[in-house]
Amino acid sequence: MQTNFSDQQLQDPGIARANEILRSCVHCGFCTATCPTYQVLGDELDSPRGRIYLIKDMLEKGHPADERTVRHIDRCLSCLACMTTCPSGVHYMHLIDHARAHVEKTYRRPFMDRVLRAVLSRVIPYPGRFRLALLGAKMARPFQRLIPDARLRAMVAMAPKRVPPVSRNDDAQVFPAQGARRMRVALMTGCAQKALNTDINDSTIRLLRRLGCEVVVAKGAGCCGALTHHMGKEAMAHGSAAANIRAWMAEKSAGGLDAIVINTSGCGTTVKDYGHMFRLGPMAAEAAEISRLTRDISEVLVTLGLPEGAPKGLRVAYHAACSLQHGQQVKSAPKDLLKRAGFEVVEPADSHLCCGSAGTYNLLQPVISAELKRRKVATLEAKAPQVIAAGNIGCMMQIGSGTGVPVVHTVELLDWATGGPKPRALEG
């Protein structure tokens, strides 16, 4: 793609990176075949190729973002299926992230949009606040139909029937390995996950310890910054990321780290990109080191070698989270682990397509999200599974709200298969 940025514009590192990405696009349109929003809406501007044209025009002119451009950028899930499909290696993730930051700086959203985005960015990354919000949403559920804004109704509907009590395993501490220590790892406990489902971190800690890992929950680590990053709120995102970098580097200096383990794939995609996010600042070397150390839990378990289990007689439909299969290109490890543990694993048709969760997308774009959820649930249920497994809390909540089939994290099944408790969702 030909671009026309001025020499002065190219002095901006963000524009220079955008220019590099734009020039790698050859307009082939392969991306439209795997773009969920294009599949639903059928609008070229709601495909990666269409958004690339809009972003190019917006950045070249150097003008504030307009309503039309913002509408189509907002509808992007950042599922990154286009990056898996693209034969030219267009790094769409960095381009859409830069475009969102430009929108945030130059576009004044309608009042209700600003309020909703401000609330989400100041509540969800903080487990205590989020827990209170979930309890409030549960109280508001009987009045849900009276709420005029579909986005507010989606927020009320998001609250689980049961808000779990705080798990003390999420506190900063060190869990010793069982038997000989094979690895020392830091576990990212996350933010929303600590309020929505504490069983995931508990299962991860048990499983890693059982396989010989000393597990550290680092003091000062928290939200990865993905939620605010995808809203274009760079300062907030970088603040969260910097806190994690400092916390994990302190642990690395104190006792060494073989890996930073993440069991929420949306977070993992962002943390693996810290090196790019901080490439021009004083934390560049530390950020690059953190990205180098970061592994999805499934990657670590493959390295450790999961014991082979007897057949469990349980049919598991594996949902591949976009952030894992497209963002991190981790595709076979979770399925291989489940099979090795003794589960029968099936995959739905169109497994490359997003379920519609995508961070806060299901709250800010509830109509498109609901249609993607309907399609995903239909393909999963078509496989007649006894349980659905996924590696991302957002996908679990999204799919779980549309099916009666139990939905669990992959690591919960692997923990159970190797001596841990039966996942709560399977207890009835």
C-alpha positions as CSV (number, residue, x, y, z in Angstrom):
1,M,0.0,0.0,0.0
2,Q,1.4,3.4,-0.9
3,T,1.4,6.0,1.9
4,N,2.0,9.7,1.9
5,F,3.3,10.7,5.3
6,S,5.5,13.8,5.5
7,D,9.0,13.6,6.8
8,Q,7.9,15.6,9.8
9,Q,5.1,13.1,10.5
10,L,7.5,10.2,10.3
11,Q,9.5,11.6,13.1
12,D,6.8,10.4,15.4
13,P,7.7,6.7,16.2
14,G,4.0,5.8,16.3
15,I,3.4,7.1,12.8
16,A,6.6,5.5,11.6
17,R,5.4,2.2,12.9
18,A,2.0,2.7,11.3
19,N,3.6,3.6,8.0
20,E,5.6,0.4,8.1
21,I,2.5,-1.7,8.7
22,L,0.4,0.1,6.1
23,R,3.0,-0.4,3.4
24,S,3.1,-4.1,4.0
25,C,-0.6,-4.4,3.1
26,V,-1.3,-5.5,-0.5
27,H,-5.1,-5.1,-0.5
28,C,-5.6,-8.8,-1.1
29,G,-8.7,-9.1,1.1
30,F,-7.9,-12.5,2.5
31,C,-8.6,-10.9,5.9
32,T,-12.3,-10.4,5.1
33,A,-12.9,-14.2,5.0
34,T,-12.0,-14.6,8.7
35,C,-13.2,-11.2,10.2
36,P,-16.1,-11.8,12.5
37,T,-17.6,-8.3,12.2
38,Y,-17.5,-8.5,8.4
39,Q,-19.2,-11.9,8.6
40,V,-22.0,-10.4,10.7
41,L,-22.3,-6.9,9.1
42,G,-21.2,-7.4,5.5
43,D,-19.7,-3.9,5.4
44,E,-16.2,-3.5,3.8
45,L,-15.5,-0.8,6.4
46,D,-16.1,-3.4,9.1
47,S,-13.3,-5.6,7.8
48,P,-9.6,-5.2,8.5
49,R,-8.9,-4.0,4.9
50,G,-11.6,-1.4,5.2
51,R,-10.4,-0.2,8.6
52,I,-6.9,0.0,7.3
53,Y,-8.0,2.4,4.6
54,L,-9.8,4.5,7.3
55,I,-6.8,4.5,9.6
56,K,-4.5,5.5,6.8
57,D,-6.7,8.4,5.8
58,M,-7.0,9.6,9.4
59,L,-3.3,9.4,10.2
60,E,-2.1,10.9,6.9
61,K,-4.3,13.9,7.2
62,G,-3.3,14.3,10.8
63,H,-6.8,15.4,11.6
64,P,-9.0,14.5,14.6
65,A,-10.9,11.3,14.2
66,D,-14.4,11.7,12.8
67,E,-17.5,9.9,13.9
68,R,-17.6,7.5,10.9
69,T,-14.0,6.3,11.4
70,V,-14.5,5.9,15.1
71,R,-17.7,3.8,14.6
72,H,-15.8,1.3,12.5
73,I,-12.7,1.2,14.7
74,D,-14.9,0.7,17.7
75,R,-16.6,-2.3,16.1
76,C,-13.2,-4.1,15.7
77,L,-12.9,-6.9,18.2
78,S,-9.1,-7.0,18.1
79,C,-9.5,-10.8,17.7
80,L,-6.5,-10.7,15.3
81,A,-7.9,-13.5,13.1
82,C,-6.8,-11.3,10.2
83,M,-3.1,-11.6,11.3
84,T,-3.3,-15.3,11.2
85,T,-4.9,-15.2,7.7
86,C,-2.7,-12.4,6.2
87,P,-0.2,-13.7,3.7
88,S,1.8,-10.4,3.9
89,G,2.4,-10.3,7.6
90,V,0.5,-7.1,8.3
91,H,0.8,-6.4,12.0
92,Y,-2.8,-5.2,12.4
93,M,-2.6,-5.3,16.2
94,H,-0.1,-2.5,16.5
95,L,-1.9,-0.5,13.8
96,I,-5.4,-0.7,15.5
97,D,-3.9,0.0,18.9
98,H,-2.2,3.2,17.5
99,A,-5.4,4.2,15.9
100,R,-7.4,3.8,19.1
101,A,-4.9,5.9,20.9
102,H,-5.3,8.6,18.2
103,V,-9.1,8.4,18.6
104,E,-8.8,8.8,22.4
105,K,-6.6,11.9,22.0
106,T,-8.5,13.6,19.2
107,Y,-12.2,12.6,19.3
108,R,-14.8,13.8,21.8
109,R,-17.3,11.0,22.3
110,P,-20.9,11.5,23.3
111,F,-21.5,12.0,27.0
112,M,-22.8,8.5,27.8
113,D,-19.9,6.9,25.8
114,R,-17.4,8.9,27.9
115,V,-19.2,7.9,31.2
116,L,-19.3,4.2,30.3
117,R,-15.7,4.0,29.2
118,A,-14.6,5.9,32.3
119,V,-16.5,3.6,34.6
120,L,-15.1,0.4,32.9
121,S,-11.5,1.6,32.9
122,R,-11.7,2.6,36.6
123,V,-13.6,-0.4,37.9
124,I,-12.8,-3.7,36.1
125,P,-9.0,-3.5,36.5
126,Y,-9.5,-3.2,40.3
127,P,-10.8,-6.5,41.8
128,G,-12.3,-4.8,44.9
129,R,-14.2,-2.2,42.9
130,F,-15.2,-4.8,40.4
131,R,-16.5,-7.1,43.0
132,L,-18.7,-4.4,44.5
133,A,-19.9,-3.5,40.9
134,L,-20.9,-7.1,40.3
135,L,-22.9,-7.2,43.6
136,G,-24.6,-4.0,42.5
137,A,-25.4,-5.5,39.1
138,K,-27.0,-8.5,40.8
139,M,-29.3,-6.3,42.8
140,A,-30.2,-4.4,39.6
141,R,-31.0,-7.5,37.5
142,P,-34.7,-7.6,38.4
143,F,-35.0,-4.1,36.8
144,Q,-32.8,-5.0,33.8
145,R,-35.6,-4.6,31.2
146,L,-36.3,-1.1,32.4
147,I,-32.8,0.1,31.6
148,P,-32.9,2.1,28.3
149,D,-29.3,1.7,27.2
150,A,-28.4,-1.7,25.8
151,R,-24.8,-1.3,27.0
152,L,-26.0,-0.8,30.6
153,R,-28.3,-3.8,30.3
154,A,-25.3,-5.9,29.1
155,M,-23.3,-4.7,32.1
156,V,-26.1,-5.8,34.5
157,A,-26.4,-9.1,32.7
158,M,-22.7,-9.8,33.0
159,A,-22.9,-10.3,36.7
160,P,-22.6,-14.1,37.6
161,K,-25.2,-15.7,39.8
162,R,-22.5,-16.3,42.4
163,V,-19.7,-13.8,43.2
164,P,-17.0,-16.0,44.8
165,P,-15.3,-15.0,48.0
166,V,-11.8,-13.5,47.9
167,S,-9.1,-16.2,47.5
168,R,-6.2,-15.6,49.8
169,N,-4.1,-17.5,47.2
170,D,-4.2,-14.2,45.2
171,D,-2.2,-12.4,47.9
172,A,1.5,-11.7,47.3
173,Q,3.3,-14.8,48.6
174,V,5.5,-17.8,47.6
175,F,4.1,-21.3,47.2
176,P,6.9,-24.0,47.4
177,A,7.1,-26.7,44.9
178,Q,6.0,-30.2,45.9
179,G,9.1,-32.4,45.7
180,A,12.2,-31.3,43.8
181,R,11.9,-27.8,42.4
182,R,12.1,-27.8,38.6
183,M,11.1,-24.2,37.9
184,R,10.5,-20.9,39.7
185,V,7.6,-19.0,38.1
186,A,5.6,-15.8,38.7
187,L,1.9,-16.3,38.3
188,M,-0.1,-13.3,37.1
189,T,-3.3,-13.4,39.1
190,G,-5.0,-10.7,37.0
191,C,-7.8,-8.4,37.9
192,A,-11.3,-9.3,36.6
193,Q,-10.6,-13.0,37.1
194,K,-10.0,-12.5,40.8
195,A,-13.6,-11.3,41.2
196,L,-15.3,-13.5,38.6
197,N,-13.7,-16.9,39.2
198,T,-11.1,-17.6,41.9
199,D,-11.0,-21.3,41.0
200,I,-8.8,-20.7,38.0
201,N,-5.8,-19.3,39.9
202,D,-6.3,-21.8,42.7
203,S,-6.2,-24.7,40.2
204,T,-3.2,-23.2,38.4
205,I,-1.2,-22.9,41.6
206,R,-2.0,-26.5,42.7
207,L,-1.1,-27.9,39.3
208,L,2.2,-26.0,38.9
209,R,3.3,-27.0,42.4
210,R,2.4,-30.6,41.8
211,L,4.6,-30.6,38.7
212,G,7.6,-29.1,40.6
213,C,7.2,-25.3,40.3
214,E,7.8,-22.8,43.0
215,V,5.0,-20.3,42.4
216,V,5.4,-16.6,43.2
217,V,2.6,-14.1,43.4
218,A,4.6,-10.9,43.2
219,K,3.9,-7.9,45.4
220,G,2.8,-4.9,43.3
221,A,1.7,-6.9,40.2
222,G,-1.9,-6.4,39.1
223,C,-3.9,-5.6,35.9
224,C,-1.9,-6.2,32.7
225,G,-3.3,-3.0,31.2
226,A,-5.1,-4.7,28.2
227,L,-8.5,-3.3,29.0
228,T,-7.4,0.4,29.0
229,H,-4.9,-0.3,26.2
230,H,-7.7,-1.4,23.9
231,M,-9.6,1.7,24.8
232,G,-6.8,3.9,23.6
233,K,-6.0,5.1,27.1
234,E,-2.3,4.8,26.8
235,A,-1.3,6.5,30.1
236,M,-3.5,4.2,32.2
237,A,-2.4,1.1,30.3
238,H,1.3,1.9,30.5
239,G,0.9,2.7,34.2
240,S,-0.5,-0.8,34.9
241,A,2.1,-2.4,32.7
242,A,5.0,-0.5,34.3
243,A,3.9,-1.7,37.8
244,N,4.0,-5.3,36.6
245,I,7.4,-4.9,35.0
246,R,8.8,-3.5,38.2
247,A,7.2,-6.2,40.4
248,W,8.4,-9.1,38.2
249,M,11.8,-7.7,37.7
250,A,12.2,-7.4,41.5
251,E,11.3,-11.1,41.9
252,K,13.7,-12.0,39.1
253,S,16.5,-10.1,40.8
254,A,15.7,-11.5,44.2
255,G,15.2,-15.2,43.5
256,G,15.3,-15.7,39.7
257,L,12.4,-16.5,37.4
258,D,12.2,-19.1,34.7
259,A,8.8,-17.9,33.4
260,I,5.9,-15.5,34.0
261,V,2.8,-17.7,33.8
262,I,-0.5,-16.3,32.6
263,N,-3.8,-18.2,32.6
264,T,-5.9,-15.5,30.9
265,S,-4.9,-15.4,27.3
266,G,-6.0,-11.8,26.7
267,C,-3.6,-10.7,29.3
268,G,-0.9,-12.9,27.9
269,T,-1.1,-11.3,24.5
270,T,-0.6,-7.9,26.0
271,V,2.2,-8.8,28.4
272,K,4.1,-10.5,25.5
273,D,3.8,-7.1,23.7
274,Y,5.3,-5.1,26.6
275,G,8.6,-5.0,24.7
276,H,6.9,-3.1,21.9
277,M,4.9,-0.9,24.2
278,F,8.0,0.3,26.1
279,R,10.5,0.1,23.2
280,L,11.4,3.8,23.2
281,G,11.5,4.5,26.9
282,P,13.8,4.0,29.9
283,M,12.1,0.6,30.7
284,A,12.8,-0.8,27.3
285,A,15.2,-3.5,28.4
286,E,13.2,-4.6,31.4
287,A,10.0,-4.7,29.3
288,A,11.6,-6.8,26.7
289,E,12.9,-9.2,29.3
290,I,9.4,-9.6,30.8
291,S,7.9,-10.3,27.3
292,R,10.6,-12.9,26.8
293,L,9.8,-14.7,30.0
294,T,6.0,-14.6,29.5
295,R,4.2,-17.9,28.8
296,D,0.7,-19.1,28.6
297,I,0.0,-21.7,31.2
298,S,-0.4,-24.3,28.5
299,E,3.1,-23.6,27.1
300,V,4.6,-24.1,30.6
301,L,2.7,-27.3,31.1
302,V,4.0,-28.7,27.8
303,T,7.5,-27.9,29.0
304,L,7.0,-29.5,32.4
305,G,5.4,-32.7,30.9
306,L,1.9,-33.5,32.1
307,P,1.5,-37.1,33.3
308,E,-0.5,-39.3,30.9
309,G,-4.0,-40.0,32.3
310,A,-6.5,-42.8,31.8
311,P,-9.6,-42.1,29.7
312,K,-12.0,-40.0,31.7
313,G,-15.1,-40.7,29.6
314,L,-15.7,-37.0,29.3
315,R,-16.3,-35.2,26.0
316,V,-14.7,-31.7,26.1
317,A,-15.4,-29.1,23.4
318,Y,-12.3,-26.9,23.3
319,H,-13.0,-23.2,22.5
320,A,-9.8,-21.6,21.2
321,A,-9.7,-18.0,22.6
322,C,-8.7,-15.5,19.9
323,S,-6.0,-14.0,22.1
324,L,-4.4,-17.5,22.4
325,Q,-4.7,-18.8,18.9
326,H,-4.3,-15.6,16.9
327,G,-2.6,-13.2,19.4
328,Q,0.0,-15.7,20.7
329,Q,-0.2,-18.4,18.0
330,V,-0.7,-21.1,20.7
331,K,-3.0,-23.6,19.0
332,S,-2.3,-27.2,19.7
333,A,-0.9,-27.1,23.3
334,P,-4.2,-26.9,25.2
335,K,-5.8,-29.6,23.1
336,D,-2.8,-31.9,23.4
337,L,-2.7,-31.5,27.1
338,L,-6.4,-32.3,27.5
339,K,-6.0,-35.4,25.4
340,R,-2.9,-36.5,27.3
341,A,-4.9,-36.1,30.6
342,G,-7.5,-38.5,29.3
343,F,-10.3,-36.3,27.9
344,E,-12.0,-36.7,24.6
345,V,-11.5,-33.4,22.8
346,V,-13.7,-32.0,20.0
347,E,-13.6,-28.7,18.2
348,P,-16.4,-26.6,16.8
349,A,-16.8,-25.6,13.2
350,D,-15.3,-22.2,12.5
351,S,-13.1,-22.4,15.6
352,H,-11.1,-19.4,14.3
353,L,-14.0,-17.1,14.8
354,C,-14.5,-14.9,17.9
355,C,-17.1,-15.6,20.6
356,G,-17.8,-11.9,20.9
357,S,-16.3,-11.3,24.3
358,A,-13.1,-9.4,23.4
359,G,-12.4,-7.6,26.7
360,T,-15.2,-5.0,27.1
361,Y,-16.5,-5.5,23.6
362,N,-19.6,-7.4,24.8
363,L,-20.4,-4.4,27.0
364,L,-19.7,-1.7,24.5
365,Q,-21.0,-3.4,21.4
366,P,-23.7,-5.7,22.8
367,V,-25.7,-6.3,19.6
368,I,-22.8,-7.6,17.5
369,S,-21.4,-9.5,20.5
370,A,-24.7,-11.2,21.1
371,E,-24.8,-12.4,17.5
372,L,-21.3,-13.7,17.7
373,K,-22.1,-15.5,20.9
374,R,-25.2,-17.1,19.4
375,R,-23.1,-18.5,16.5
376,K,-20.3,-19.7,18.7
377,V,-22.6,-21.5,21.2
378,A,-24.4,-23.1,18.3
379,T,-21.2,-24.6,16.9
380,L,-20.0,-25.8,20.3
381,E,-23.4,-27.4,21.2
382,A,-23.4,-29.1,17.8
383,K,-20.6,-31.3,19.1
384,A,-22.7,-32.5,22.0
385,P,-20.1,-31.9,24.6
386,Q,-20.4,-32.6,28.3
387,V,-18.2,-29.7,29.1
388,I,-16.7,-26.7,27.3
389,A,-13.1,-25.7,28.0
390,A,-11.4,-22.4,27.3
391,G,-8.3,-20.5,28.3
392,N,-9.7,-17.1,28.9
393,I,-12.1,-15.8,31.5
394,G,-13.8,-13.4,29.1
395,C,-14.7,-16.3,26.7
396,M,-15.9,-18.4,29.6
397,M,-18.3,-15.7,30.8
398,Q,-19.5,-15.0,27.3
399,I,-20.1,-18.6,26.3
400,G,-21.4,-19.6,29.7
401,S,-24.2,-16.9,29.5
402,G,-25.5,-18.6,26.3
403,T,-25.4,-22.3,27.1
404,G,-26.4,-24.8,29.7
405,V,-23.3,-26.8,29.1
406,P,-20.7,-26.3,32.0
407,V,-17.9,-24.0,31.0
408,V,-14.5,-24.4,32.7
409,H,-10.9,-23.2,32.3
410,T,-8.6,-25.8,30.7
411,V,-6.4,-25.7,33.7
412,E,-9.3,-26.7,36.0
413,L,-9.7,-30.0,34.0
414,L,-5.9,-30.6,34.0
415,D,-5.7,-30.0,37.8
416,W,-8.6,-32.4,38.4
417,A,-7.1,-35.0,36.1
418,T,-3.8,-34.9,38.1
419,G,-5.2,-35.1,41.6
420,G,-7.0,-31.8,42.2
421,P,-10.7,-31.3,43.1
422,K,-13.5,-31.7,40.5
423,P,-14.2,-28.3,38.9
424,R,-17.1,-26.5,40.7
425,A,-19.0,-26.1,37.4
426,L,-19.2,-29.9,37.0
427,E,-20.6,-30.4,40.5
428,G,-24.1,-29.4,39.4
